[in-house]
């Protein structure tokens, strides 16, 4: 049983519905053919055995009785071979011991040599007048009937089973060929029919697969065409109709979401654009008031300085929001050849001047690394990453800017030895207004520029607009932002 289970476990199991239906159809047909074959073979064998028993009954043991008479010299056994079938076997047993055994051959009979096993086999046949199958070493399989003789002996008459077995074997061969051909033809036709019947389901699966490949997170989404198979009388039609209804609901929800995103984007762009002028005006008036030669009370001067500081900070926030709105709207960027190594030198110089208490390291290749893009926006990416490391790490932190050229892209990494970003915050670190102030040191106050939560969002948006990617790896003592951009084409 265990060996059978292991064998079944090794057999290939059909996975698809098409393969399962075809396999099931073939198995049912094979079982039906097997049942028909077994029944017909058994019925034919039973019929032939019955006819053989009838022939033995018609023979009435005359040939075996002639052997008994011939032993006393009262009758010639050859005379009783007439009318007997070729190969008829006759034997006489006296007290369970075979004394004579002959076989009809033409118009005479020939003695049959019997081994000890043959004598025991003949002695075991009960004299009940019914047919029994035996096997003799010199003759093969026979159907014999044993009847009591006139002198207390037992007379056996038999006919060969070769014709019966040959006929049964021919029937088995014919059935095997016919049923085998039927299974092959049915397998081919069944596979074609199942494939044709499941074609609507394949269209449903293709539509569902197309939906899974579509970017549904943001932007306008064009839903695929509905499934044409919607007949409610069929199972596939019911699935198709349900899928179409679901696609309709999803399409409506995505359209509403896109409309809301567009309204928010336009609102952010308009609000940022409208705020630029008043914020600049407030900042200019604060600077003008601080330049007045008249003495200004200390509390008023402090208030003006705070107004100037916050107006500068608000100006940066407005500019960031306006940039993100333009990037979301798909505004085209400038496409020039940009030397990343030069951008890195300029950004690192500015970072050292802004935070001399940090340790700044620069790792550049010997050859320039160039990409195609907007130089100003790419500089903003590098500056934002360095500013993020400067703002959210304590003094004496080592910050390393590294640029390398790979096979088909440029890799820019900014790593620091600060406290790291919490693991639960990392998946949303590039979203807008996300801050890591809960664990990474944040320096804010007079004379400093605190983060707005938009710096890394701008990094992700600018890099995506250039066809690149940005990733984060962070743990305590090791935080790495890796930016990958396509290299500029040469030649």
Buried (B, 14 or more C-beta within 10 A) or exposed (E): EEEEEEEEEEEEEEEEEBBEBBBEBBEEBBEEBEEEBEEBBEEBBEEBBEEBBEBBEEBEBBBBBBBBBBBEEEBEBBEBBEEBBEBBBBBBBBEEEBBBBBBBEEEEBEEBEBEEEBBEBBBEBEBEEEBBEBEBEEBEBBBBBBBEBEEEBBBBBBBBBEEBBEBBEEBBEEBEEEBEEBBEEBBEEBBEBBEEEBEBBBBBBEBBEEBEEEEBEEEEBEBBEBBEBBEEEBEBBBBBBEBBEEBEEBBEEBEEBBEEBBEEBEEBBEBBEEBBEEBBEBBEBBBEBBEEEEEBEEEEEEBBBEBBBBBBBBBBBBBBBBBBBBBBEEEEBEEBEBBBBBBBBEBBEBBBEBBEEBBBEBEBEEEEBBBBBBBEBBBBBBBBBBBBBBBBBEEEBBBBBBBBBEEEBBBBBBBBBBBBBEEEBBEEBBEBEBBBEEBBBBBEEEEEBEBBBBBBBBBBBBBEBBEBEBEBBBEEEEBBBBBBBBBBEEE
